Amino acid sequence: MTLLRLSRPLHLLFAALTYTLGASIADYLGVTFSAPAFALGLGWVCLMQISMNLLAEVFRPINEPILADEPRAERFQLRNRLLIVVIGLLAVAAGCAYLLYLAGRASPAALILLTFSLLIVLAYAVPPLKLIRRGFGELFLAVHLGYVFPSLGFALQAGEFHRLLPIVTLPVTALALAYFLVLDFPAFADDIKYERLTLLTRLTWQRAIPLHHGLVVAAYFLLVAAPLAGLSLAALWPAFLALPFAVLQILLLRNIGLGAPPLWKPLTVTAAALFALTAYFLASSFFLR
């Protein structure tokens, strides 16, 4: 149960959705779908995301317990156990990458993305960079989920990059960053008190709220403008089914900024739903066309 909680199953779901989105774009462009490549890539994506979350706990400052009421004497033991688990997960991920190589799916584009994914995981949680503690963790996490994973899903099917890929991944990345920014708000007071650097404490809430609104609006603006780059709006319109969640998310955070009682749970649920539904509707639309 502890391992499941620390691995953040919701983030794992997001990773699977965005990876599937990339594969669906390849299918939409007429690339023959390869189930083995998809399965091996999905295994890599899930293992990387779990490792990213667990490594952040392994290298958490020793004065911060991982579990509530955790005795100080047990903190090192728990971190050591988690580190062993992560080493095992990374070994299995390396096995997935090797099988992709044997299957002839390790194109230069795929290799670049696999390497980039691993580097993001290490930079996010492991010293000396440890970006999660420098106020840039949310940005790299959003790029990992919103851009790297769907690009990998596409590259493992098509064997290359495509100019239409950023048209879809950039809006998804913007919504991912807006979601992770929302997650910072409930802990803002404690983060200030204990001098923890997050993207929100680095920006301050006065700058973060307009940025959040801009990210959500920009995501939909990019989707509306996609036909100018050659992608049919008929394939993108299902993403706008999640638009009510976008409006609600902006209104909830705006009200908090104006001094209304904070409704943290509805806000975070709405932000998660917006990101997940947008990725799901887009992937479904591309697969069905």
C-alpha positions as CSV (number, residue, x, y, z in Angstrom):
1,M,0.0,0.0,0.0
2,T,2.9,2.4,0.8
3,L,4.6,1.7,-2.5
4,L,1.3,2.2,-4.4
5,R,0.7,5.5,-2.7
6,L,4.3,6.8,-3.3
7,S,4.2,5.8,-7.0
8,R,1.2,8.1,-7.5
9,P,-1.2,6.0,-9.6
10,L,-2.9,9.1,-11.1
11,H,0.4,10.2,-12.7
12,L,0.8,6.7,-14.0
13,L,-2.6,6.9,-15.7
14,F,-1.6,10.3,-17.2
15,A,1.6,8.7,-18.6
16,A,-0.3,5.9,-20.2
17,L,-2.8,8.2,-21.7
18,T,-0.3,10.6,-23.3
19,Y,1.8,7.7,-24.5
20,T,-1.3,6.2,-26.2
21,L,-2.0,9.6,-27.7
22,G,1.3,9.5,-29.5
23,A,0.6,6.1,-30.9
24,S,-2.9,7.2,-32.0
25,I,-1.4,10.0,-34.0
26,A,0.8,7.5,-35.9
27,D,-2.2,5.4,-36.5
28,Y,-4.1,8.4,-37.8
29,L,-1.3,9.2,-40.3
30,G,-1.6,5.7,-41.7
31,V,1.3,3.9,-39.9
32,T,0.7,0.2,-39.3
33,F,0.1,-0.3,-35.6
34,S,2.6,-2.6,-33.9
35,A,1.2,-4.1,-30.7
36,P,4.6,-5.4,-29.4
37,A,6.3,-2.0,-29.8
38,F,3.3,-0.3,-28.1
39,A,3.4,-2.8,-25.2
40,L,7.2,-2.5,-24.7
41,G,7.0,1.3,-24.9
42,L,4.1,1.4,-22.5
43,G,6.2,-0.7,-20.1
44,W,9.1,1.8,-20.3
45,V,6.8,4.8,-19.8
46,C,5.1,3.3,-16.7
47,L,8.5,2.2,-15.2
48,M,10.0,5.6,-15.8
49,Q,7.1,7.4,-14.2
50,I,7.1,5.1,-11.1
51,S,10.9,5.5,-10.8
52,M,10.6,9.3,-11.1
53,N,8.1,9.4,-8.2
54,L,10.0,6.9,-6.0
55,L,13.4,8.6,-6.5
56,A,11.8,11.9,-5.4
57,E,11.0,10.1,-2.1
58,V,14.4,8.4,-1.8
59,F,16.2,11.8,-2.0
60,R,13.7,13.7,0.1
61,P,15.5,15.8,2.8
62,I,16.1,13.6,5.9
63,N,14.2,16.0,8.1
64,E,11.0,15.4,6.1
65,P,9.4,12.0,6.9
66,I,8.1,10.1,3.9
67,L,5.2,8.7,6.0
68,A,3.3,10.4,8.7
69,D,4.6,9.8,12.2
70,E,7.6,7.9,10.8
71,P,10.3,7.3,13.4
72,R,13.5,8.9,12.5
73,A,15.4,5.6,12.9
74,E,13.3,4.0,10.1
75,R,13.7,6.8,7.6
76,F,17.1,5.5,6.2
77,Q,15.7,2.0,6.0
78,L,12.7,3.0,4.1
79,R,14.7,5.1,1.7
80,N,17.2,2.3,1.1
81,R,14.3,-0.1,0.4
82,L,12.8,2.3,-2.1
83,L,16.2,2.8,-3.8
84,I,16.5,-1.0,-4.3
85,V,13.0,-1.0,-5.8
86,V,13.9,1.8,-8.2
87,I,17.1,0.0,-9.3
88,G,15.0,-3.1,-10.1
89,L,12.5,-1.0,-12.0
90,L,15.2,0.7,-14.1
91,A,16.7,-2.7,-14.8
92,V,13.4,-3.9,-16.2
93,A,13.1,-0.7,-18.2
94,A,16.5,-1.3,-19.7
95,G,15.2,-4.8,-20.6
96,C,12.2,-3.2,-22.4
97,A,14.6,-0.9,-24.3
98,Y,16.7,-3.9,-25.3
99,L,13.7,-5.8,-26.6
100,L,12.7,-2.8,-28.6
101,Y,16.2,-2.8,-30.1
102,L,15.9,-6.5,-31.0
103,A,12.5,-5.9,-32.6
104,G,14.0,-3.2,-34.8
105,R,12.1,-0.4,-33.2
106,A,15.0,1.5,-31.7
107,S,15.2,4.2,-34.4
108,P,17.4,7.3,-33.8
109,A,14.2,9.2,-32.9
110,A,13.1,6.6,-30.4
111,L,16.6,6.3,-28.9
112,I,16.8,10.1,-28.4
113,L,13.5,10.1,-26.6
114,L,14.3,7.0,-24.4
115,T,17.6,8.8,-23.4
116,F,15.8,12.1,-22.8
117,S,13.2,10.4,-20.7
118,L,15.9,8.7,-18.5
119,L,17.8,12.0,-18.1
120,I,14.6,13.8,-17.0
121,V,13.9,11.2,-14.4
122,L,17.4,11.5,-13.0
123,A,17.5,15.3,-13.2
124,Y,14.1,15.6,-11.6
125,A,14.9,13.7,-8.4
126,V,18.6,12.9,-8.0
127,P,21.3,15.3,-6.7
128,P,23.1,17.4,-7.7
129,L,20.3,18.8,-10.0
130,K,17.3,17.6,-8.1
131,L,15.0,19.9,-9.9
132,I,12.0,19.0,-7.8
133,R,13.7,21.0,-5.0
134,R,14.7,23.9,-7.2
135,G,11.3,25.1,-8.3
136,F,11.5,23.5,-11.8
137,G,10.2,20.0,-11.0
138,E,6.7,20.8,-12.2
139,L,8.0,22.1,-15.6
140,F,10.1,19.0,-16.3
141,L,7.3,16.7,-15.1
142,A,4.9,18.4,-17.5
143,V,7.3,18.1,-20.4
144,H,7.9,14.4,-19.6
145,L,4.2,13.6,-19.5
146,G,2.9,16.0,-22.2
147,Y,5.7,16.0,-24.7
148,V,8.2,13.2,-24.3
149,F,5.8,10.3,-23.7
150,P,3.5,11.0,-26.6
151,S,6.5,11.7,-28.9
152,L,7.9,8.3,-27.8
153,G,4.6,6.6,-28.5
154,F,4.7,8.1,-32.0
155,A,8.4,7.3,-32.7
156,L,8.1,3.7,-31.7
157,Q,5.3,3.2,-34.3
158,A,6.5,5.5,-37.1
159,G,10.3,5.4,-36.5
160,E,10.7,9.2,-36.8
161,F,9.4,12.6,-35.8
162,H,6.6,14.4,-37.6
163,R,5.7,18.0,-38.0
164,L,2.1,17.4,-36.8
165,L,3.3,15.9,-33.4
166,P,4.0,19.3,-31.6
167,I,0.6,20.6,-32.7
168,V,-1.0,18.1,-30.3
169,T,1.7,17.7,-27.7
170,L,2.2,21.4,-26.9
171,P,-1.4,22.0,-25.8
172,V,-1.3,18.8,-23.7
173,T,2.0,20.0,-22.1
174,A,0.4,23.3,-21.3
175,L,-2.5,21.6,-19.6
176,A,-0.1,19.3,-17.7
177,L,1.9,22.3,-16.4
178,A,-1.4,24.1,-15.4
179,Y,-2.4,20.9,-13.5
180,F,0.9,20.7,-11.6
181,L,0.8,24.4,-10.8
182,V,-2.6,23.8,-9.3
183,L,-1.2,21.0,-7.1
184,D,1.2,23.5,-5.5
185,F,-1.5,25.8,-4.2
186,P,-2.8,23.8,-1.2
187,A,0.7,23.4,0.2
188,F,1.8,26.9,-0.5
189,A,1.7,28.1,3.1
190,D,3.8,25.1,4.3
191,D,6.2,25.5,1.4
192,I,6.8,29.1,2.4
193,K,7.2,28.2,6.1
194,Y,9.7,25.4,5.5
195,E,11.5,27.3,2.6
196,R,10.7,24.6,0.0
197,L,11.1,25.8,-3.5
198,T,8.3,24.9,-5.9
199,L,7.2,26.5,-9.1
200,L,4.5,28.4,-7.2
201,T,6.8,29.7,-4.4
202,R,9.3,30.7,-7.1
203,L,6.7,32.6,-9.1
204,T,4.5,33.8,-6.1
205,W,0.8,33.3,-6.4
206,Q,0.3,36.8,-7.8
207,R,2.2,35.7,-11.0
208,A,1.2,32.0,-10.9
209,I,-2.6,32.6,-11.2
210,P,-2.3,34.6,-14.5
211,L,0.2,32.1,-15.8
212,H,-2.2,29.2,-15.0
213,H,-5.0,31.0,-16.8
214,G,-2.7,31.7,-19.8
215,L,-1.6,28.1,-20.0
216,V,-5.2,26.8,-20.2
217,V,-6.3,29.4,-22.7
218,A,-3.1,28.9,-24.8
219,A,-3.8,25.1,-25.0
220,Y,-7.2,25.7,-26.6
221,F,-5.9,28.5,-28.8
222,L,-3.2,26.1,-30.2
223,L,-5.9,23.5,-30.9
224,V,-8.1,26.0,-32.7
225,A,-5.1,27.1,-34.7
226,A,-4.0,23.6,-35.6
227,P,-5.7,23.6,-39.1
228,L,-3.3,26.3,-40.1
229,A,-0.5,23.8,-39.7
230,G,-2.3,21.1,-41.7
231,L,-4.1,19.1,-39.0
232,S,-7.9,18.7,-39.6
233,L,-10.1,20.3,-36.9
234,A,-12.4,17.3,-37.4
235,A,-9.8,15.2,-35.6
236,L,-9.3,17.7,-32.8
237,W,-12.9,18.8,-31.9
238,P,-13.4,16.0,-29.3
239,A,-10.8,17.8,-27.1
240,F,-13.3,20.7,-26.7
241,L,-15.7,18.4,-24.9
242,A,-13.4,19.0,-21.9
243,L,-13.8,22.8,-22.2
244,P,-16.4,23.1,-19.3
245,F,-13.7,21.7,-17.0
246,A,-11.2,24.4,-18.3
247,V,-13.7,27.2,-17.6
248,L,-14.5,25.7,-14.1
249,Q,-10.8,25.4,-13.3
250,I,-10.1,29.0,-14.2
251,L,-13.1,30.2,-12.2
252,L,-12.2,28.2,-9.1
253,L,-8.6,29.5,-9.0
254,R,-9.8,33.1,-9.9
255,N,-12.1,33.1,-6.9
256,I,-9.4,31.8,-4.6
257,G,-7.2,34.6,-5.8
258,L,-9.9,37.1,-5.1
259,G,-10.1,35.9,-1.5
260,A,-12.9,33.3,-1.6
261,P,-12.7,30.3,0.7
262,P,-10.3,27.8,-1.1
263,L,-12.0,24.7,-2.6
264,W,-8.8,22.8,-3.0
265,K,-10.3,19.3,-3.7
266,P,-12.7,20.5,-6.4
267,L,-9.9,22.5,-8.0
268,T,-7.4,19.7,-8.1
269,V,-10.0,17.2,-9.3
270,T,-11.1,19.6,-12.1
271,A,-7.5,20.1,-13.2
272,A,-6.8,16.4,-13.3
273,A,-10.0,15.8,-15.2
274,L,-9.2,18.5,-17.8
275,F,-5.8,17.0,-18.5
276,A,-6.9,13.4,-18.6
277,L,-10.0,13.9,-20.6
278,T,-8.2,16.1,-23.2
279,A,-5.6,13.4,-23.7
280,Y,-8.3,10.7,-23.8
281,F,-10.6,12.4,-26.2
282,L,-7.7,13.3,-28.6
283,A,-6.4,9.7,-28.5
284,S,-9.8,8.2,-29.1
285,S,-10.5,10.6,-32.0
286,F,-7.2,9.8,-33.8
287,F,-7.7,6.0,-33.3
288,L,-11.2,6.1,-34.7
289,R,-10.3,8.0,-37.8
